[in-house]
Amino acid sequence: MPCGAAGPGRAEDRAASRAADTSTPALFTTETGEPINPRTVWDRWKKLLETAGVLDGRRHDARHTAATVLLILGVHGRATMIIPG
């Protein structure tokens, strides 16, 4: 088999290599280590809102709501800043 040709386990090796690569700035990745497409995140967010039966809203607004709830619950301000990102 020529060097670089696809062989048994080759795709798995590439996927494992990407998954182990910590140089990507993406916090969330696909199973193969690639950054998640922003459109996929958007579609999943909209589906989540629909499934939950809540009003349509931006993810950014959800971060602010989460921070407000954490503060109301007495979570330390520093932790409140870190948790939503």
C-alpha positions as CSV (number, residue, x, y, z in Angstrom):
1,M,0.0,0.0,0.0
2,P,1.5,3.4,-0.9
3,C,2.5,5.8,1.8
4,G,-0.5,7.9,2.9
5,A,-3.1,5.6,1.4
6,A,-6.2,4.9,3.4
7,G,-5.9,1.6,5.2
8,P,-7.5,-0.1,8.1
9,G,-7.8,2.2,11.1
10,R,-6.5,5.3,9.2
11,A,-9.7,7.3,9.7
12,E,-9.8,6.4,13.4
13,D,-6.2,7.5,13.8
14,R,-7.0,10.9,12.3
15,A,-10.1,11.3,14.4
16,A,-8.1,10.3,17.6
17,S,-5.3,12.7,16.6
18,R,-7.8,15.6,16.2
19,A,-9.6,14.8,19.4
20,A,-6.3,14.8,21.3
21,D,-5.2,18.1,19.7
22,T,-5.6,20.8,22.4
23,S,-4.5,23.7,20.1
24,T,-8.0,24.3,18.8
25,P,-9.6,27.3,20.5
26,A,-13.0,25.6,20.3
27,L,-14.5,24.8,23.7
28,F,-17.0,22.4,22.2
29,T,-16.1,20.1,19.3
30,T,-17.6,17.3,17.3
31,E,-16.7,13.7,17.9
32,T,-13.8,14.1,15.5
33,G,-12.4,17.1,17.3
34,E,-13.6,19.7,14.7
35,P,-15.2,22.9,15.9
36,I,-19.0,22.8,15.9
37,N,-20.6,24.7,13.0
38,P,-22.3,27.9,14.5
39,R,-25.4,27.1,12.4
40,T,-25.6,23.7,14.1
41,V,-25.5,25.4,17.5
42,W,-28.2,27.9,16.4
43,D,-30.5,25.1,15.1
44,R,-30.1,23.0,18.3
45,W,-30.7,26.1,20.5
46,K,-34.0,26.9,18.6
47,K,-35.1,23.2,18.8
48,L,-34.3,23.2,22.5
49,L,-36.5,26.3,23.0
50,E,-39.3,24.8,21.0
51,T,-39.1,21.5,22.9
52,A,-39.1,23.2,26.3
53,G,-42.1,25.4,25.2
54,V,-40.4,28.7,26.2
55,L,-40.4,31.9,24.3
56,D,-37.9,32.4,21.5
57,G,-34.7,34.0,22.7
58,R,-31.0,34.5,22.0
59,R,-28.4,32.4,23.7
60,H,-26.7,35.6,24.9
61,D,-29.9,36.5,26.8
62,A,-29.9,33.1,28.4
63,R,-26.3,33.8,29.7
64,H,-27.6,37.0,31.4
65,T,-30.6,35.1,32.9
66,A,-28.3,32.4,34.2
67,A,-26.0,34.9,35.8
68,T,-28.9,36.7,37.5
69,V,-30.3,33.5,38.9
70,L,-26.9,32.5,40.2
71,L,-26.6,35.9,42.0
72,I,-30.1,35.6,43.4
73,L,-29.2,32.1,44.8
74,G,-26.2,33.6,46.5
75,V,-23.4,32.3,44.3
76,H,-20.2,34.3,44.7
77,G,-19.9,37.1,42.1
78,R,-16.6,35.7,40.8
79,A,-18.1,32.3,40.2
80,T,-21.1,33.9,38.6
81,M,-18.8,35.6,36.1
82,I,-16.9,32.3,35.3
83,I,-19.8,29.9,35.0
84,P,-21.6,31.5,32.0
85,G,-18.3,32.2,30.3
